[in-house]
Amino acid sequence: MAENKKTSYPKEKINILFLENISDVAVKHFHAAGYSNVKKINGALSEQELIAAVKDVHLLGIRSKTQISKKVLEAAEKLQAIGCFCIGVNQVDLKAATRNGVAVFNAPYSNTRSVAELVIGASIMLIRKIIDKNKAAHEGVWMKEASGSYELRGKTMGIIGYGNIGKQVSVMAESLGMKVIFYDIETKLPLGNAESKKSLKEVLSNADIVTLHIPELESTKNLVNKTTLKYFRKGSILINYARGEVVDLEALRKAITDGHISGAAVDVFPAEPEKNGDPFFTPLQGLSNVLLTPHIGGSTQEAQHNIGEDVSAKLFNYLERGTSTGSHSIPELALPPQEGTHRILHIHNNVPGVLSEINTQLSRNRINILGQYLKTNDAIGYVVLDVDKNISKNALELLKKVKATIKVRMLY
């Protein structure tokens, strides 16, 4: 549980807003540390609603539906950090967050197991054609047959993207007696007996089941399209629990209706409803042996609990210690505490001479620096200063006047 550490600001004046029904473990984390102004909202907010809501917010927690635009960030004058309680951060304008000195955290590994288990479950359902048999049974039709129904054992699992989830799928598939092959644009060490292949085509043409675990980038948009679908082995299965834009769904529909692809499981879509109950359409609706789910790959109680623990800890450590490990916008620093000091955080545009000006100003005013840390990225620099307690207020005012300053905060 979080340490109830003395800080230089009244905790009751720190405003924390959690959207999209984030796990209660995150709320409890901050309550236990003495933060009383924690507000939780079940749904996402529109851009205009966000602009009004974040004006006095210091920490913001979201999931995948909330879009954090440049306008939202510019309206959030007090915002220190955003916690994305999910795997990705593509819902946040990271360039704008960086320019505004707002740290952005996420939980890239916390729902890995949940997604991997669902991939294996979907593989069994599809290779046994359970979706069609289930539908028939609900309609009062008896379909007891073995035709077109197979075991996973002895089949080949092709994994596109051998990251954390891809590796989990690899281990689980091999434990069921499958051969595993994979393709990744980076060199990855295979686990178990998995084999790395040199090209996407080599995996697609040799796999019975292909599962995608890749990010949404310009280079991955419609990676599976009418051309690459021709590389798939006839009768193979496609699983996409990665990102909605990486598969051309119209092309996939045609490949299924033509009989080239025998089944598919899709959990992510190019356009998804804002909330439960909203209408939803995809070209894959109504197709035989197709499993459609509403972006629930990581939606288990265990995953949400783990994500709540992970992201809330990162937010807490940044707020109370200045630790930016895991941030996608602020340079990463992990800071050992120093006794008998006050700590000041300084975020500035990454231009020449800033650190020199900071040191000159403090030296000119006889302010002793007991510890100093600096790290930069392409856009900004992050300086942490431990100074003598007796003159820390003067140091804070001097740092605010340094050219290229974005944010200055007295930590403790």
WOUR-V575614 format. One record per helix or strand. SS is the DSSP state (A for helix, B for strand). FROM is the first residue (numbers start at 0). TO is the last residue. If there is no record, write none. Layout:
BEGIN
SS;FROM;TO + SS;FROM;TO
END
This chain:
BEGIN
A;10;12 + B;15;17 + A;23;31 + B;37;39 + A;46;52 + B;58;61 + B;67;67 + A;69;74 + B;80;83 + B;91;91 + A;93;98 + B;102;105 + A;111;126 + A;129;137 + B;155;159 + A;163;174 + B;178;182 + B;194;195 + A;199;203 + B;208;211 + B;223;223 + A;227;230 + B;235;239 + A;243;245 + B;246;246 + A;248;256 + B;260;265 + B;289;291 + A;300;320 + B;340;348 + A;353;363 + B;368;375 + B;379;387 + A;388;399 + B;404;409
END
